[in-house]
Amino acid sequence: MLTLLALLGAAGALIWLRPAPPPRPDIALTGQIDRILIEKSARRLTVFREGQAVKTYRIALGFAPEGDKQRQGDGRTPEGLFRIDRRNAASAYHLSLGLNYPQADDIARARAGGYDPGGDIFLHGQPNVLPAQSLLRHDWTAGCIALGNAEIAELWAATPLGTEVEIRP
């Protein structure tokens, strides 16, 4: 009997300690978010509200996504902590949320190396020249993070200026 109670207690502890299931991508995002996590290797963007994951999206990255962005034209998506610092409804891509890249250390590194660190890194939708429902599924940007048009519209509505964006390898 004591062994049975111990087993039941251990099973209960495992169930209680089990992490919450990941957010479902099919649930509409409503309300404002306060953080975005981008995991490059998983091609996944997760949005958070008050520390809780709310929704995940599949993403495309720069055409050469491995490693941190070093310079203009390298096709890499930067890694680190950023903030949404601008919004562009008239972008060449369906809606865009700008990141505060390059940052001081990126600029200093580029200056020391004698090259341009690049800039204009955005979370955005598909190219406006494509039909509205088109979706490029491979890594195709110059270093930005791309979503489907319906997804960026949803994210655009929920993301205020100043939102933290963490980009992990």
VENNOR-V750563 format. One record per helix or strand of 3 or more residues. SS is the DSSP state (~ for helix, > for strand). FROM is the first residue (numbers start at 1). TO is the last residue. Records with the same first field share a line. If there is no record, write none. Layout:
SS=FROM-TO ; FROM-TO
This chain:
~=2-17 ; 40-42 ; 104-113 ; 149-158
>=33-39 ; 44-49 ; 52-58 ; 80-88 ; 96-99 ; 122-124 ; 159-168
